[in-house]
Structure formats: structure tokens, C-alpha cells
Amino acid sequence: MFTKVIEPRVSETDGAGHINNTTLPVWLESGRDEIFKLFTPDLSFDNWRCVILKMEVEYVRQIYYGYPVEVKTWVSDVGNSSFKLYEEIHQNNELCAIGKAVYVNFDFSAQQSQPISKEIRIELEKHKITH
């Protein structure tokens, strides 16, 4: 599992007094940084290889400004050229949101997906969800 702590910002708070629902996909993506580094160690967009195919968010509880959130990211499946993620956002030790995403290892110069290397596959498997 990968974890990342995020401090909610005032600007992410909406008129209802909680963090706006459009913010959570951005936080979930931020939790994927270490995965992006597996595919593109220097994070250079000239060599970028992760393309998102699908993402969903289930909103479980409201999230508030003034309290940190923890984004937890697991790998749920690794295919030939794609992989799936299972993600959670917690605040005050309570589950607030569940995310799922599908990415493909993509070669922009060839404009096609590429198999995930054995080395990256091994690293992804280390973060596989067990429940």
C-alpha cells in the first residue's frame, strides 16, 4: 500500500462547509505519485507512460477543512499492459471515500499500449490489496 497525507485547503471547501466533491479525484491522483515513478522515474512528461482509462469515486462521508486526510492506494490487479487500483481516503481514522482506477502503460511515440515490464510488475505486486 502507498500512503500520502494531504492537508485540505480553504479553497477546496464549498458553501456546504465540506470539501467539494470535485477535489477528491485530484487527491486520489496525488496518492498515485509513487506508482507514476515506477513507470517514469524522473516524472518527465516527455517519457510519461501512465494513461488513465477509467476512474470512479464513491463518497462515503463528508470531509472537512482543518483536519488532514490520508490517501491509501493499493494495486488490485495487474494485466499485460494495464493495472487496476483500489484507493481510500480517510479523515480522523474514518473511511470517507473509495476510489477505483484503471491505467494502461502507454507509449506516446508509438501511440499504443505496451506490456508492463517484469521489474515494474514485481513492484506493483508488492502493493497488492489482500482483502
ChimeraX attribute file (.defattr): number of C-alpha atoms within 10 A of each C-alpha:
attribute: neighborCount
match mode: 1-to-1
recipient: residues
	/A:1	13
	/A:2	15
	/A:3	17
	/A:4	17
	/A:5	16
	/A:6	16
	/A:7	11
	/A:8	18
	/A:9	13
	/A:10	13
	/A:11	10
	/A:12	16
	/A:13	17
	/A:14	13
	/A:15	7
	/A:16	7
	/A:17	13
	/A:18	15
	/A:19	20
	/A:20	16
	/A:21	15
	/A:22	9
	/A:23	13
	/A:24	21
	/A:25	14
	/A:26	10
	/A:27	18
	/A:28	26
	/A:29	16
	/A:30	15
	/A:31	24
	/A:32	19
	/A:33	14
	/A:34	16
	/A:35	19
	/A:36	18
	/A:37	15
	/A:38	17
	/A:39	18
	/A:40	16
	/A:41	12
	/A:42	12
	/A:43	15
	/A:44	10
	/A:45	8
	/A:46	10
	/A:47	15
	/A:48	18
	/A:49	22
	/A:50	22
	/A:51	16
	/A:52	15
	/A:53	11
	/A:54	11
	/A:55	15
	/A:56	12
	/A:57	16
	/A:58	12
	/A:59	15
	/A:60	13
	/A:61	14
	/A:62	14
	/A:63	26
	/A:64	19
	/A:65	17
	/A:66	10
	/A:67	12
	/A:68	16
	/A:69	23
	/A:70	22
	/A:71	25
	/A:72	20
	/A:73	27
	/A:74	24
	/A:75	23
	/A:76	20
	/A:77	15
	/A:78	19
	/A:79	11
	/A:80	13
	/A:81	15
	/A:82	20
	/A:83	20
	/A:84	20
	/A:85	20
	/A:86	20
	/A:87	24
	/A:88	20
	/A:89	28
	/A:90	19
	/A:91	19
	/A:92	11
	/A:93	9
	/A:94	13
	/A:95	17
	/A:96	18
	/A:97	20
	/A:98	20
	/A:99	21
	/A:100	19
	/A:101	19
	/A:102	20
	/A:103	18
	/A:104	23
	/A:105	21
	/A:106	22
	/A:107	16
	/A:108	15
	/A:109	8
	/A:110	8
	/A:111	8
	/A:112	10
	/A:113	17
	/A:114	16
	/A:115	14
	/A:116	19
	/A:117	12
	/A:118	9
	/A:119	9
	/A:120	12
	/A:121	17
	/A:122	12
	/A:123	12
	/A:124	19
	/A:125	14
	/A:126	11
	/A:127	16
	/A:128	18
	/A:129	15
	/A:130	7
	/A:131	4
